[in-house]
Amino acid sequence: MPLIGSDSPSGFSKEENKILALQNVSRLNQRIGFLAREHVAELGEMRLLQTYVNSLTLGLKTDNVPQMKSALSSVRNLLKTLDP
């Protein structure tokens, strides 16, 4: 199943799903920035996380599914290292 498809169970069009995904990723990136400022000790990891999220954003904007999958995988792996 495509990450952003025209046969979405949400009933939204592909373009609407793309806009919603970009809005959600933007909020995520803002939240990561907020957390980075709160937890200065983990600033490096948070910046790296934002880099991966930015890569996800680029993948969404260009419909580059391999880039989106790679960015999500990188985010997942980094989060595993941060999990206590």
mmCIF file of the N, C-alpha and C atoms, coordinates in Angstrom:
data_MODEL
# 
_entry.id   MODEL 
# 
loop_
_atom_site.group_PDB 
_atom_site.id 
_atom_site.type_symbol 
_atom_site.label_atom_id 
_atom_site.label_alt_id 
_atom_site.label_comp_id 
_atom_site.label_asym_id 
_atom_site.label_entity_id 
_atom_site.label_seq_id 
_atom_site.pdbx_PDB_ins_code 
_atom_site.Cartn_x 
_atom_site.Cartn_y 
_atom_site.Cartn_z 
_atom_site.occupancy 
_atom_site.B_iso_or_equiv 
_atom_site.pdbx_formal_charge 
_atom_site.auth_seq_id 
_atom_site.auth_comp_id 
_atom_site.auth_asym_id 
_atom_site.auth_atom_id 
_atom_site.pdbx_PDB_model_num 
ATOM 1   N N  . MET A 1 1  ? 0.852   -1.183 0.000  1.00 0.00 ? 1  MET A N  1 
ATOM 2   C CA . MET A 1 1  ? 0.000   0.000  0.000  1.00 0.00 ? 1  MET A CA 1 
ATOM 3   C C  . MET A 1 1  ? 0.893   1.241  0.000  1.00 0.00 ? 1  MET A C  1 
ATOM 4   N N  . PRO A 1 2  ? 0.640   2.202  -0.875 1.00 0.00 ? 2  PRO A N  1 
ATOM 5   C CA . PRO A 1 2  ? 1.468   3.402  -0.923 1.00 0.00 ? 2  PRO A CA 1 
ATOM 6   C C  . PRO A 1 2  ? 1.333   4.225  0.347  1.00 0.00 ? 2  PRO A C  1 
ATOM 7   N N  . LEU A 1 3  ? 2.394   4.982  0.662  1.00 0.00 ? 3  LEU A N  1 
ATOM 8   C CA . LEU A 1 3  ? 2.353   5.827  1.845  1.00 0.00 ? 3  LEU A CA 1 
ATOM 9   C C  . LEU A 1 3  ? 1.293   6.909  1.709  1.00 0.00 ? 3  LEU A C  1 
ATOM 10  N N  . ILE A 1 4  ? 1.174   7.460  0.521  1.00 0.00 ? 4  ILE A N  1 
ATOM 11  C CA . ILE A 1 4  ? 0.143   8.457  0.248  1.00 0.00 ? 4  ILE A CA 1 
ATOM 12  C C  . ILE A 1 4  ? -0.553  8.013  -1.030 1.00 0.00 ? 4  ILE A C  1 
ATOM 13  N N  . GLY A 1 5  ? -1.708  7.427  -0.890 1.00 0.00 ? 5  GLY A N  1 
ATOM 14  C CA . GLY A 1 5  ? -2.363  6.878  -2.062 1.00 0.00 ? 5  GLY A CA 1 
ATOM 15  C C  . GLY A 1 5  ? -3.673  7.548  -2.360 1.00 0.00 ? 5  GLY A C  1 
ATOM 16  N N  . SER A 1 6  ? -4.171  7.263  -3.549 1.00 0.00 ? 6  SER A N  1 
ATOM 17  C CA . SER A 1 6  ? -5.453  7.840  -3.944 1.00 0.00 ? 6  SER A CA 1 
ATOM 18  C C  . SER A 1 6  ? -6.621  7.053  -3.348 1.00 0.00 ? 6  SER A C  1 
ATOM 19  N N  . ASP A 1 7  ? -6.375  5.815  -2.925 1.00 0.00 ? 7  ASP A N  1 
ATOM 20  C CA . ASP A 1 7  ? -7.417  4.993  -2.324 1.00 0.00 ? 7  ASP A CA 1 
ATOM 21  C C  . ASP A 1 7  ? -7.301  5.009  -0.810 1.00 0.00 ? 7  ASP A C  1 
ATOM 22  N N  . SER A 1 8  ? -7.246  6.184  -0.267 1.00 0.00 ? 8  SER A N  1 
ATOM 23  C CA . SER A 1 8  ? -7.042  6.344  1.169  1.00 0.00 ? 8  SER A CA 1 
ATOM 24  C C  . SER A 1 8  ? -8.303  5.984  1.938  1.00 0.00 ? 8  SER A C  1 
ATOM 25  N N  . PRO A 1 9  ? -8.141  5.262  3.050  1.00 0.00 ? 9  PRO A N  1 
ATOM 26  C CA . PRO A 1 9  ? -9.309  4.957  3.876  1.00 0.00 ? 9  PRO A CA 1 
ATOM 27  C C  . PRO A 1 9  ? -9.907  6.206  4.528  1.00 0.00 ? 9  PRO A C  1 
ATOM 28  N N  . SER A 1 10 ? -9.144  7.312  4.550  1.00 0.00 ? 10 SER A N  1 
ATOM 29  C CA . SER A 1 10 ? -9.649  8.533  5.166  1.00 0.00 ? 10 SER A CA 1 
ATOM 30  C C  . SER A 1 10 ? -10.692 9.217  4.296  1.00 0.00 ? 10 SER A C  1 
ATOM 31  N N  . GLY A 1 11 ? -10.730 8.872  3.010  1.00 0.00 ? 11 GLY A N  1 
ATOM 32  C CA . GLY A 1 11 ? -11.674 9.515  2.111  1.00 0.00 ? 11 GLY A CA 1 
ATOM 33  C C  . GLY A 1 11 ? -11.128 10.799 1.499  1.00 0.00 ? 11 GLY A C  1 
ATOM 34  N N  . PHE A 1 12 ? -9.912  11.188 1.884  1.00 0.00 ? 12 PHE A N  1 
ATOM 35  C CA . PHE A 1 12 ? -9.294  12.381 1.325  1.00 0.00 ? 12 PHE A CA 1 
ATOM 36  C C  . PHE A 1 12 ? -8.595  12.039 0.016  1.00 0.00 ? 12 PHE A C  1 
ATOM 37  N N  . SER A 1 13 ? -8.419  13.035 -0.810 1.00 0.00 ? 13 SER A N  1 
ATOM 38  C CA . SER A 1 13 ? -7.677  12.842 -2.049 1.00 0.00 ? 13 SER A CA 1 
ATOM 39  C C  . SER A 1 13 ? -6.189  12.722 -1.738 1.00 0.00 ? 13 SER A C  1 
ATOM 40  N N  . LYS A 1 14 ? -5.422  12.305 -2.731 1.00 0.00 ? 14 LYS A N  1 
ATOM 41  C CA . LYS A 1 14 ? -3.975  12.185 -2.552 1.00 0.00 ? 14 LYS A CA 1 
ATOM 42  C C  . LYS A 1 14 ? -3.374  13.530 -2.163 1.00 0.00 ? 14 LYS A C  1 
ATOM 43  N N  . GLU A 1 15 ? -3.808  14.591 -2.802 1.00 0.00 ? 15 GLU A N  1 
ATOM 44  C CA . GLU A 1 15 ? -3.274  15.924 -2.506 1.00 0.00 ? 15 GLU A CA 1 
ATOM 45  C C  . GLU A 1 15 ? -3.649  16.369 -1.087 1.00 0.00 ? 15 GLU A C  1 
ATOM 46  N N  . GLU A 1 16 ? -4.875  16.074 -0.660 1.00 0.00 ? 16 GLU A N  1 
ATOM 47  C CA . GLU A 1 16 ? -5.297  16.418 0.701  1.00 0.00 ? 16 GLU A CA 1 
ATOM 48  C C  . GLU A 1 16 ? -4.482  15.641 1.735  1.00 0.00 ? 16 GLU A C  1 
ATOM 49  N N  . ASN A 1 17 ? -4.259  14.350 1.455  1.00 0.00 ? 17 ASN A N  1 
ATOM 50  C CA . ASN A 1 17 ? -3.432  13.536 2.357  1.00 0.00 ? 17 ASN A CA 1 
ATOM 51  C C  . ASN A 1 17 ? -2.022  14.086 2.433  1.00 0.00 ? 17 ASN A C  1 
ATOM 52  N N  . LYS A 1 18 ? -1.492  14.514 1.307  1.00 0.00 ? 18 LYS A N  1 
ATOM 53  C CA . LYS A 1 18 ? -0.141  15.069 1.263  1.00 0.00 ? 18 LYS A CA 1 
ATOM 54  C C  . LYS A 1 18 ? -0.060  16.335 2.114  1.00 0.00 ? 18 LYS A C  1 
ATOM 55  N N  . ILE A 1 19 ? -1.041  17.201 1.978  1.00 0.00 ? 19 ILE A N  1 
ATOM 56  C CA . ILE A 1 19 ? -1.070  18.443 2.770  1.00 0.00 ? 19 ILE A CA 1 
ATOM 57  C C  . ILE A 1 19 ? -1.160  18.126 4.252  1.00 0.00 ? 19 ILE A C  1 
ATOM 58  N N  . LEU A 1 20 ? -2.026  17.189 4.622  1.00 0.00 ? 20 LEU A N  1 
ATOM 59  C CA . LEU A 1 20 ? -2.158  16.796 6.034  1.00 0.00 ? 20 LEU A CA 1 
ATOM 60  C C  . LEU A 1 20 ? -0.855  16.203 6.563  1.00 0.00 ? 20 LEU A C  1 
ATOM 61  N N  . ALA A 1 21 ? -0.211  15.367 5.758  1.00 0.00 ? 21 ALA A N  1 
ATOM 62  C CA . ALA A 1 21 ? 1.055   14.762 6.177  1.00 0.00 ? 21 ALA A CA 1 
ATOM 63  C C  . ALA A 1 21 ? 2.116   15.837 6.379  1.00 0.00 ? 21 ALA A C  1 
ATOM 64  N N  . LEU A 1 22 ? 2.188   16.796 5.465  1.00 0.00 ? 22 LEU A N  1 
ATOM 65  C CA . LEU A 1 22 ? 3.174   17.879 5.599  1.00 0.00 ? 22 LEU A CA 1 
ATOM 66  C C  . LEU A 1 22 ? 2.899   18.724 6.840  1.00 0.00 ? 22 LEU A C  1 
ATOM 67  N N  . GLN A 1 23 ? 1.638   18.976 7.130  1.00 0.00 ? 23 GLN A N  1 
ATOM 68  C CA . GLN A 1 23 ? 1.286   19.736 8.341  1.00 0.00 ? 23 GLN A CA 1 
ATOM 69  C C  . GLN A 1 23 ? 1.691   18.964 9.595  1.00 0.00 ? 23 GLN A C  1 
ATOM 70  N N  . ASN A 1 24 ? 1.436   17.657 9.604  1.00 0.00 ? 24 ASN A N  1 
ATOM 71  C CA . ASN A 1 24 ? 1.800   16.839 10.765 1.00 0.00 ? 24 ASN A CA 1 
ATOM 72  C C  . ASN A 1 24 ? 3.310   16.764 10.949 1.00 0.00 ? 24 ASN A C  1 
ATOM 73  N N  . VAL A 1 25 ? 4.049   16.619 9.857  1.00 0.00 ? 25 VAL A N  1 
ATOM 74  C CA . VAL A 1 25 ? 5.500   16.553 9.940  1.00 0.00 ? 25 VAL A CA 1 
ATOM 75  C C  . VAL A 1 25 ? 6.057   17.889 10.415 1.00 0.00 ? 25 VAL A C  1 
ATOM 76  N N  . SER A 1 26 ? 5.456   18.984 9.975  1.00 0.00 ? 26 SER A N  1 
ATOM 77  C CA . SER A 1 26 ? 5.890   20.310 10.418 1.00 0.00 ? 26 SER A CA 1 
ATOM 78  C C  . SER A 1 26 ? 5.680   20.463 11.928 1.00 0.00 ? 26 SER A C  1 
ATOM 79  N N  . ARG A 1 27 ? 4.528   20.033 12.412 1.00 0.00 ? 27 ARG A N  1 
ATOM 80  C CA . ARG A 1 27 ? 4.265   20.097 13.867 1.00 0.00 ? 27 ARG A CA 1 
ATOM 81  C C  . ARG A 1 27 ? 5.247   19.221 14.633 1.00 0.00 ? 27 ARG A C  1 
ATOM 82  N N  . LEU A 1 28 ? 5.548   18.054 14.090 1.00 0.00 ? 28 LEU A N  1 
ATOM 83  C CA . LEU A 1 28 ? 6.520   17.162 14.721 1.00 0.00 ? 28 LEU A CA 1 
ATOM 84  C C  . LEU A 1 28 ? 7.881   17.839 14.817 1.00 0.00 ? 28 LEU A C  1 
ATOM 85  N N  . ASN A 1 29 ? 8.308   18.460 13.745 1.00 0.00 ? 29 ASN A N  1 
ATOM 86  C CA . ASN A 1 29 ? 9.606   19.121 13.727 1.00 0.00 ? 29 ASN A CA 1 
ATOM 87  C C  . ASN A 1 29 ? 9.649   20.281 14.728 1.00 0.00 ? 29 ASN A C  1 
ATOM 88  N N  . GLN A 1 30 ? 8.560   21.025 14.820 1.00 0.00 ? 30 GLN A N  1 
ATOM 89  C CA . GLN A 1 30 ? 8.482   22.107 15.803 1.00 0.00 ? 30 GLN A CA 1 
ATOM 90  C C  . GLN A 1 30 ? 8.563   21.556 17.221 1.00 0.00 ? 30 GLN A C  1 
ATOM 91  N N  . ARG A 1 31 ? 7.892   20.457 17.463 1.00 0.00 ? 31 ARG A N  1 
ATOM 92  C CA . ARG A 1 31 ? 7.904   19.832 18.795 1.00 0.00 ? 31 ARG A CA 1 
ATOM 93  C C  . ARG A 1 31 ? 9.305   19.325 19.147 1.00 0.00 ? 31 ARG A C  1 
ATOM 94  N N  . ILE A 1 32 ? 9.992   18.761 18.172 1.00 0.00 ? 32 ILE A N  1 
ATOM 95  C CA . ILE A 1 32 ? 11.364  18.297 18.408 1.00 0.00 ? 32 ILE A CA 1 
ATOM 96  C C  . ILE A 1 32 ? 12.244  19.478 18.777 1.00 0.00 ? 32 ILE A C  1 
ATOM 97  N N  . GLY A 1 33 ? 12.083  20.599 18.080 1.00 0.00 ? 33 GLY A N  1 
ATOM 98  C CA . GLY A 1 33 ? 12.848  21.806 18.410 1.00 0.00 ? 33 GLY A CA 1 
ATOM 99  C C  . GLY A 1 33 ? 12.573  22.281 19.822 1.00 0.00 ? 33 GLY A C  1 
ATOM 100 N N  . PHE A 1 34 ? 11.313  22.243 20.232 1.00 0.00 ? 34 PHE A N  1 
ATOM 101 C CA . PHE A 1 34 ? 10.942  22.630 21.594 1.00 0.00 ? 34 PHE A CA 1 
ATOM 102 C C  . PHE A 1 34 ? 11.599  21.706 22.618 1.00 0.00 ? 34 PHE A C  1 
ATOM 103 N N  . LEU A 1 35 ? 11.535  20.395 22.358 1.00 0.00 ? 35 LEU A N  1 
ATOM 104 C CA . LEU A 1 35 ? 12.148  19.430 23.274 1.00 0.00 ? 35 LEU A CA 1 
ATOM 105 C C  . LEU A 1 35 ? 13.662  19.594 23.336 1.00 0.00 ? 35 LEU A C  1 
ATOM 106 N N  . ALA A 1 36 ? 14.263  19.930 22.203 1.00 0.00 ? 36 ALA A N  1 
ATOM 107 C CA . ALA A 1 36 ? 15.718  20.131 22.173 1.00 0.00 ? 36 ALA A CA 1 
ATOM 108 C C  . ALA A 1 36 ? 16.120  21.305 23.050 1.00 0.00 ? 36 ALA A C  1 
ATOM 109 N N  . ARG A 1 37 ? 15.306  22.348 23.040 1.00 0.00 ? 37 ARG A N  1 
ATOM 110 C CA . ARG A 1 37 ? 15.609  23.502 23.889 1.00 0.00 ? 37 ARG A CA 1 
ATOM 111 C C  . ARG A 1 37 ? 15.406  23.175 25.368 1.00 0.00 ? 37 ARG A C  1 
ATOM 112 N N  . GLU A 1 38 ? 14.468  22.289 25.666 1.00 0.00 ? 38 GLU A N  1 
ATOM 113 C CA . GLU A 1 38 ? 14.207  21.878 27.049 1.00 0.00 ? 38 GLU A CA 1 
ATOM 114 C C  . GLU A 1 38 ? 15.267  20.918 27.576 1.00 0.00 ? 38 GLU A C  1 
ATOM 115 N N  . HIS A 1 39 ? 15.785  20.068 26.705 1.00 0.00 ? 39 HIS A N  1 
ATOM 116 C CA . HIS A 1 39 ? 16.732  19.023 27.093 1.00 0.00 ? 39 HIS A CA 1 
ATOM 117 C C  . HIS A 1 39 ? 18.051  19.239 26.357 1.00 0.00 ? 39 HIS A C  1 
ATOM 118 N N  . VAL A 1 40 ? 18.790  20.213 26.801 1.00 0.00 ? 40 VAL A N  1 
ATOM 119 C CA . VAL A 1 40 ? 20.016  20.623 26.117 1.00 0.00 ? 40 VAL A CA 1 
ATOM 120 C C  . VAL A 1 40 ? 21.032  19.484 26.045 1.00 0.00 ? 40 VAL A C  1 
ATOM 121 N N  . ALA A 1 41 ? 21.026  18.590 27.003 1.00 0.00 ? 41 ALA A N  1 
ATOM 122 C CA . ALA A 1 41 ? 21.984  17.471 27.016 1.00 0.00 ? 41 ALA A CA 1 
ATOM 123 C C  . ALA A 1 41 ? 21.826  16.575 25.786 1.00 0.00 ? 41 ALA A C  1 
ATOM 124 N N  . GLU A 1 42 ? 20.634  16.539 25.219 1.00 0.00 ? 42 GLU A N  1 
ATOM 125 C CA . GLU A 1 42 ? 20.373  15.686 24.053 1.00 0.00 ? 42 GLU A CA 1 
ATOM 126 C C  . GLU A 1 42 ? 20.221  16.511 22.782 1.00 0.00 ? 42 GLU A C  1 
ATOM 127 N N  . LEU A 1 43 ? 20.797  17.700 22.758 1.00 0.00 ? 43 LEU A N  1 
ATOM 128 C CA . LEU A 1 43 ? 20.650  18.602 21.630 1.00 0.00 ? 43 LEU A CA 1 
ATOM 129 C C  . LEU A 1 43 ? 21.150  17.977 20.324 1.00 0.00 ? 43 LEU A C  1 
ATOM 130 N N  . GLY A 1 44 ? 22.290  17.298 20.381 1.00 0.00 ? 44 GLY A N  1 
ATOM 131 C CA . GLY A 1 44 ? 22.846  16.676 19.171 1.00 0.00 ? 44 GLY A CA 1 
ATOM 132 C C  . GLY A 1 44 ? 21.907  15.658 18.564 1.00 0.00 ? 44 GLY A C  1 
ATOM 133 N N  . GLU A 1 45 ? 21.337  14.805 19.410 1.00 0.00 ? 45 GLU A N  1 
ATOM 134 C CA . GLU A 1 45 ? 20.407  13.786 18.922 1.00 0.00 ? 45 GLU A CA 1 
ATOM 135 C C  . GLU A 1 45 ? 19.141  14.427 18.352 1.00 0.00 ? 45 GLU A C  1 
ATOM 136 N N  . MET A 1 46 ? 18.689  15.495 19.007 1.00 0.00 ? 46 MET A N  1 
ATOM 137 C CA . MET A 1 46 ? 17.481  16.170 18.538 1.00 0.00 ? 46 MET A CA 1 
ATOM 138 C C  . MET A 1 46 ? 17.716  16.836 17.181 1.00 0.00 ? 46 MET A C  1 
ATOM 139 N N  . ARG A 1 47 ? 18.887  17.401 16.999 1.00 0.00 ? 47 ARG A N  1 
ATOM 140 C CA . ARG A 1 47 ? 19.206  18.014 15.697 1.00 0.00 ? 47 ARG A CA 1 
ATOM 141 C C  . ARG A 1 47 ? 19.277  16.946 14.610 1.00 0.00 ? 47 ARG A C  1 
ATOM 142 N N  . LEU A 1 48 ? 19.854  15.809 14.949 1.00 0.00 ? 48 LEU A N  1 
ATOM 143 C CA . LEU A 1 48 ? 19.907  14.708 13.994 1.00 0.00 ? 48 LEU A CA 1 
ATOM 144 C C  . LEU A 1 48 ? 18.491  14.233 13.658 1.00 0.00 ? 48 LEU A C  1 
ATOM 145 N N  . LEU A 1 49 ? 17.654  14.150 14.675 1.00 0.00 ? 49 LEU A N  1 
ATOM 146 C CA . LEU A 1 49 ? 16.264  13.755 14.467 1.00 0.00 ? 49 LEU A CA 1 
ATOM 147 C C  . LEU A 1 49 ? 15.567  14.749 13.540 1.00 0.00 ? 49 LEU A C  1 
ATOM 148 N N  . GLN A 1 50 ? 15.806  16.043 13.749 1.00 0.00 ? 50 GLN A N  1 
ATOM 149 C CA . GLN A 1 50 ? 15.209  17.048 12.868 1.00 0.00 ? 50 GLN A CA 1 
ATOM 150 C C  . GLN A 1 50 ? 15.724  16.905 11.434 1.00 0.00 ? 50 GLN A C  1 
ATOM 151 N N  . THR A 1 51 ? 16.974  16.541 11.274 1.00 0.00 ? 51 THR A N  1 
ATOM 152 C CA . THR A 1 51 ? 17.518  16.324 9.933  1.00 0.00 ? 51 THR A CA 1 
ATOM 153 C C  . THR A 1 51 ? 16.767  15.197 9.233  1.00 0.00 ? 51 THR A C  1 
ATOM 154 N N  . TYR A 1 52 ? 16.516  14.109 9.948  1.00 0.00 ? 52 TYR A N  1 
ATOM 155 C CA . TYR A 1 52 ? 15.772  12.992 9.371  1.00 0.00 ? 52 TYR A CA 1 
ATOM 156 C C  . TYR A 1 52 ? 14.336  13.399 9.042  1.00 0.00 ? 52 TYR A C  1 
ATOM 157 N N  . VAL A 1 53 ? 13.729  14.184 9.922  1.00 0.00 ? 53 VAL A N  1 
ATOM 158 C CA . VAL A 1 53 ? 12.363  14.645 9.675  1.00 0.00 ? 53 VAL A CA 1 
ATOM 159 C C  . VAL A 1 53 ? 12.341  15.590 8.472  1.00 0.00 ? 53 VAL A C  1 
ATOM 160 N N  . ASN A 1 54 ? 13.374  16.410 8.317  1.00 0.00 ? 54 ASN A N  1 
ATOM 161 C CA . ASN A 1 54 ? 13.463  17.269 7.136  1.00 0.00 ? 54 ASN A CA 1 
ATOM 162 C C  . ASN A 1 54 ? 13.573  16.431 5.868  1.00 0.00 ? 54 ASN A C  1 
ATOM 163 N N  . SER A 1 55 ? 14.309  15.336 5.939  1.00 0.00 ? 55 SER A N  1 
ATOM 164 C CA . SER A 1 55 ? 14.417  14.427 4.794  1.00 0.00 ? 55 SER A CA 1 
ATOM 165 C C  . SER A 1 55 ? 13.055  13.822 4.467  1.00 0.00 ? 55 SER A C  1 
ATOM 166 N N  . LEU A 1 56 ? 12.298  13.504 5.498  1.00 0.00 ? 56 LEU A N  1 
ATOM 167 C CA . LEU A 1 56 ? 10.939  12.999 5.308  1.00 0.00 ? 56 LEU A CA 1 
ATOM 168 C C  . LEU A 1 56 ? 10.084  14.054 4.611  1.00 0.00 ? 56 LEU A C  1 
ATOM 169 N N  . THR A 1 57 ? 10.217  15.300 5.030  1.00 0.00 ? 57 THR A N  1 
ATOM 170 C CA . THR A 1 57 ? 9.463   16.397 4.412  1.00 0.00 ? 57 THR A CA 1 
ATOM 171 C C  . THR A 1 57 ? 9.784   16.508 2.924  1.00 0.00 ? 57 THR A C  1 
ATOM 172 N N  . LEU A 1 58 ? 11.069  16.442 2.597  1.00 0.00 ? 58 LEU A N  1 
ATOM 173 C CA . LEU A 1 58 ? 11.462  16.513 1.184  1.00 0.00 ? 58 LEU A CA 1 
ATOM 174 C C  . LEU A 1 58 ? 10.875  15.341 0.405  1.00 0.00 ? 58 LEU A C  1 
ATOM 175 N N  . GLY A 1 59 ? 10.900  14.162 0.993  1.00 0.00 ? 59 GLY A N  1 
ATOM 176 C CA . GLY A 1 59 ? 10.317  12.996 0.341  1.00 0.00 ? 59 GLY A CA 1 
ATOM 177 C C  . GLY A 1 59 ? 8.831   13.166 0.095  1.00 0.00 ? 59 GLY A C  1 
ATOM 178 N N  . LEU A 1 60 ? 8.135   13.742 1.068  1.00 0.00 ? 60 LEU A N  1 
ATOM 179 C CA . LEU A 1 60 ? 6.701   14.000 0.903  1.00 0.00 ? 60 LEU A CA 1 
ATOM 180 C C  . LEU A 1 60 ? 6.448   14.999 -0.218 1.00 0.00 ? 60 LEU A C  1 
ATOM 181 N N  . LYS A 1 61 ? 7.237   16.059 -0.228 1.00 0.00 ? 61 LYS A N  1 
ATOM 182 C CA . LYS A 1 61 ? 7.032   17.113 -1.228 1.00 0.00 ? 61 LYS A CA 1 
ATOM 183 C C  . LYS A 1 61 ? 7.291   16.616 -2.648 1.00 0.00 ? 61 LYS A C  1 
ATOM 184 N N  . THR A 1 62 ? 8.208   15.685 -2.794 1.00 0.00 ? 62 THR A N  1 
ATOM 185 C CA . THR A 1 62 ? 8.590   15.216 -4.124 1.00 0.00 ? 62 THR A CA 1 
ATOM 186 C C  . THR A 1 62 ? 8.025   13.839 -4.465 1.00 0.00 ? 62 THR A C  1 
ATOM 187 N N  . ASP A 1 63 ? 7.181   13.300 -3.597 1.00 0.00 ? 63 ASP A N  1 
ATOM 188 C CA . ASP A 1 63 ? 6.619   11.958 -3.769 1.00 0.00 ? 63 ASP A CA 1 
ATOM 189 C C  . ASP A 1 63 ? 7.711   10.899 -3.929 1.00 0.00 ? 63 ASP A C  1 
ATOM 190 N N  . ASN A 1 64 ? 8.798   11.066 -3.202 1.00 0.00 ? 64 ASN A N  1 
ATOM 191 C CA . ASN A 1 64 ? 9.931   10.146 -3.258 1.00 0.00 ? 64 ASN A CA 1 
ATOM 192 C C  . ASN A 1 64 ? 9.758   9.100  -2.150 1.00 0.00 ? 64 ASN A C  1 
ATOM 193 N N  . VAL A 1 65 ? 9.086   8.026  -2.480 1.00 0.00 ? 65 VAL A N  1 
ATOM 194 C CA . VAL A 1 65 ? 8.759   6.999  -1.486 1.00 0.00 ? 65 VAL A CA 1 
ATOM 195 C C  . VAL A 1 65 ? 10.009  6.368  -0.864 1.00 0.00 ? 65 VAL A C  1 
ATOM 196 N N  . PRO A 1 66 ? 11.045  6.028  -1.643 1.00 0.00 ? 66 PRO A N  1 
ATOM 197 C CA . PRO A 1 66 ? 12.245  5.469  -1.016 1.00 0.00 ? 66 PRO A CA 1 
ATOM 198 C C  . PRO A 1 66 ? 12.872  6.428  0.007  1.00 0.00 ? 66 PRO A C  1 
ATOM 199 N N  . GLN A 1 67 ? 12.864  7.722  -0.294 1.00 0.00 ? 67 GLN A N  1 
ATOM 200 C CA . GLN A 1 67 ? 13.411  8.695  0.647  1.00 0.00 ? 67 GLN A CA 1 
ATOM 201 C C  . GLN A 1 67 ? 12.564  8.756  1.916  1.00 0.00 ? 67 GLN A C  1 
ATOM 202 N N  . MET A 1 68 ? 11.234  8.691  1.766  1.00 0.00 ? 68 MET A N  1 
ATOM 203 C CA . MET A 1 68 ? 10.357  8.714  2.932  1.00 0.00 ? 68 MET A CA 1 
ATOM 204 C C  . MET A 1 68 ? 10.592  7.480  3.802  1.00 0.00 ? 68 MET A C  1 
ATOM 205 N N  . LYS A 1 69 ? 10.707  6.317  3.166  1.00 0.00 ? 69 LYS A N  1 
ATOM 206 C CA . LYS A 1 69 ? 10.928  5.082  3.923  1.00 0.00 ? 69 LYS A CA 1 
ATOM 207 C C  . LYS A 1 69 ? 12.267  5.116  4.650  1.00 0.00 ? 69 LYS A C  1 
ATOM 208 N N  . SER A 1 70 ? 13.287  5.621  3.976  1.00 0.00 ? 70 SER A N  1 
ATOM 209 C CA . SER A 1 70 ? 14.608  5.722  4.584  1.00 0.00 ? 70 SER A CA 1 
ATOM 210 C C  . SER A 1 70 ? 14.588  6.678  5.774  1.00 0.00 ? 70 SER A C  1 
ATOM 211 N N  . ALA A 1 71 ? 13.922  7.822  5.601  1.00 0.00 ? 71 ALA A N  1 
ATOM 212 C CA . ALA A 1 71 ? 13.844  8.808  6.685  1.00 0.00 ? 71 ALA A CA 1 
ATOM 213 C C  . ALA A 1 71 ? 13.079  8.231  7.882  1.00 0.00 ? 71 ALA A C  1 
ATOM 214 N N  . LEU A 1 72 ? 11.974  7.542  7.616  1.00 0.00 ? 72 LEU A N  1 
ATOM 215 C CA . LEU A 1 72 ? 11.208  6.939  8.712  1.00 0.00 ? 72 LEU A CA 1 
ATOM 216 C C  . LEU A 1 72 ? 12.016  5.873  9.441  1.00 0.00 ? 72 LEU A C  1 
ATOM 217 N N  . SER A 1 73 ? 12.760  5.094  8.689  1.00 0.00 ? 73 SER A N  1 
ATOM 218 C CA . SER A 1 73 ? 13.614  4.075  9.294  1.00 0.00 ? 73 SER A CA 1 
ATOM 219 C C  . SER A 1 73 ? 14.688  4.721  10.171 1.00 0.00 ? 73 SER A C  1 
ATOM 220 N N  . SER A 1 74 ? 15.284  5.794  9.677  1.00 0.00 ? 74 SER A N  1 
ATOM 221 C CA . SER A 1 74 ? 16.311  6.495  10.447 1.00 0.00 ? 74 SER A CA 1 
ATOM 222 C C  . SER A 1 74 ? 15.729  7.089  11.726 1.00 0.00 ? 74 SER A C  1 
ATOM 223 N N  . VAL A 1 75 ? 14.538  7.656  11.615 1.00 0.00 ? 75 VAL A N  1 
ATOM 224 C CA . VAL A 1 75 ? 13.871  8.217  12.801 1.00 0.00 ? 75 VAL A CA 1 
ATOM 225 C C  . VAL A 1 75 ? 13.612  7.107  13.812 1.00 0.00 ? 75 VAL A C  1 
ATOM 226 N N  . ARG A 1 76 ? 13.084  5.990  13.335 1.00 0.00 ? 76 ARG A N  1 
ATOM 227 C CA . ARG A 1 76 ? 12.770  4.854  14.214 1.00 0.00 ? 76 ARG A CA 1 
ATOM 228 C C  . ARG A 1 76 ? 14.026  4.368  14.934 1.00 0.00 ? 76 ARG A C  1 
ATOM 229 N N  . ASN A 1 77 ? 15.124  4.210  14.189 1.00 0.00 ? 77 ASN A N  1 
ATOM 230 C CA . ASN A 1 77 ? 16.365  3.718  14.784 1.00 0.00 ? 77 ASN A CA 1 
ATOM 231 C C  . ASN A 1 77 ? 16.936  4.691  15.806 1.00 0.00 ? 77 ASN A C  1 
ATOM 232 N N  . LEU A 1 78 ? 16.873  5.984  15.492 1.00 0.00 ? 78 LEU A N  1 
ATOM 233 C CA . LEU A 1 78 ? 17.374  6.972  16.448 1.00 0.00 ? 78 LEU A CA 1 
ATOM 234 C C  . LEU A 1 78 ? 16.521  6.994  17.712 1.00 0.00 ? 78 LEU A C  1 
ATOM 235 N N  . LEU A 1 79 ? 15.218  6.900  17.551 1.00 0.00 ? 79 LEU A N  1 
ATOM 236 C CA . LEU A 1 79 ? 14.339  6.893  18.723 1.00 0.00 ? 79 LEU A CA 1 
ATOM 237 C C  . LEU A 1 79 ? 14.607  5.685  19.614 1.00 0.00 ? 79 LEU A C  1 
ATOM 238 N N  . LYS A 1 80 ? 14.952  4.558  19.015 1.00 0.00 ? 80 LYS A N  1 
ATOM 239 C CA . LYS A 1 80 ? 15.282  3.365  19.811 1.00 0.00 ? 80 LYS A CA 1 
ATOM 240 C C  . LYS A 1 80 ? 16.510  3.619  20.678 1.00 0.00 ? 80 LYS A C  1 
ATOM 241 N N  . THR A 1 81 ? 17.465  4.373  20.163 1.00 0.00 ? 81 THR A N  1 
ATOM 242 C CA . THR A 1 81 ? 18.676  4.645  20.947 1.00 0.00 ? 81 THR A CA 1 
ATOM 243 C C  . THR A 1 81 ? 18.396  5.646  22.069 1.00 0.00 ? 81 THR A C  1 
ATOM 244 N N  . LEU A 1 82 ? 17.366  6.476  21.901 1.00 0.00 ? 82 LEU A N  1 
ATOM 245 C CA . LEU A 1 82 ? 17.017  7.463  22.927 1.00 0.00 ? 82 LEU A CA 1 
ATOM 246 C C  . LEU A 1 82 ? 16.131  6.888  24.005 1.00 0.00 ? 82 LEU A C  1 
ATOM 247 N N  . ASP A 1 83 ? 15.437  5.793  23.693 1.00 0.00 ? 83 ASP A N  1 
ATOM 248 C CA . ASP A 1 83 ? 14.505  5.182  24.636 1.00 0.00 ? 83 ASP A CA 1 
ATOM 249 C C  . ASP A 1 83 ? 15.274  4.580  25.795 1.00 0.00 ? 83 ASP A C  1 
ATOM 250 N N  . PRO A 1 84 ? 14.954  4.999  27.025 1.00 0.00 ? 84 PRO A N  1 
ATOM 251 C CA . PRO A 1 84 ? 15.697  4.475  28.195 1.00 0.00 ? 84 PRO A CA 1 
ATOM 252 C C  . PRO A 1 84 ? 15.425  3.022  28.482 1.00 0.00 ? 84 PRO A C  1 
# 
